[in-house]
Amino acid sequence: MITKLFNRRTLLATFGAGLTTGTSGLLVPATAKGLAPTTSMRGGSNNYRPGAPIVERIGGGGFWMSGTVRRAGDGMPLAGQRIQIWAHTTEGHERDWHSHGATLTDSNGVFRLEMPQIVPAFGQPHGHLAYDSGDYETVFLRPVMRSAKDTSLEAHFVLQPV
């Protein structure tokens, strides 16, 4: 015998409970409200060069650095934000000027810059990124790659207004 699972009363009660719970935020999926700002990583500012030029590509390319930039609190994507990128690569050390470049975020807060393959420095393949435009607090990141054979690396910024 099949039991009737829903009748009008249970359907209304379930809908009412779901509406109440959804309104209170208990069942609503997580949103960007209250999104905490990114803190600078240790070693992120090593060999930083203020004013690195905005470039189409660093060196010969072959490796992609990408990510997003959002505003703390509401998570709004931030367009037109300057992200500086540098690393120890097959074409130079992270302290070399030609190993530095900057790019701007698009309308969705996404950035992407091609550069030479990152190679290990101090035992770890890693990149350096900085938000340093001035509208928000400066943040330095130093993400480490899983493998020196990786051909891309992502880093995400959540920025706090100054």
Steps between C-alpha positions, in 0.01 A plus 500: 500500500635845405464772759396840377799724586349839436156639557400863486579559870855350488573676173398839645687434825816398312476801268442736795794357695722521194393858434567599861834322514603636159413852611712462813794388287536153652445312175615768258832413331806685622543840338783750488346713776751542776787385276823559693790684336809312383802543724849532360703179495841470658766559235245641256671837470850356441659674199192720447562787256250787530375627168559193284350578159172358372597246235334263253736219605818452705780355288432216260199364686384141535376526861173664611443690824134575558246577769227730620470823695194566716401754763492391864155485654271465199735310267436736209744434209738794458571610144807697394715399798877476448666170595879476485652157434860379524683171549820303457459361148689328222584851373610676816503543875215665691726795582553577126292784353414291192340239730240753622182620334149612584155444357149637562186312599214476252135592568456174698804566721704234318868540410725283288860552393730274303862469611796258471484168686548543875792298639584418863669766709602408854367150432145602406348606168296807591374827362459846648200725452415840641198723502650847535270752332413700810118487508519195726754374752814358338516120499798278411451133415755219456311189383701179471447264207425132560761403242772676302335344193175698547441750221258726688437642844196678645485759776192681628480837672227630729582866561419731789434866411761741639 
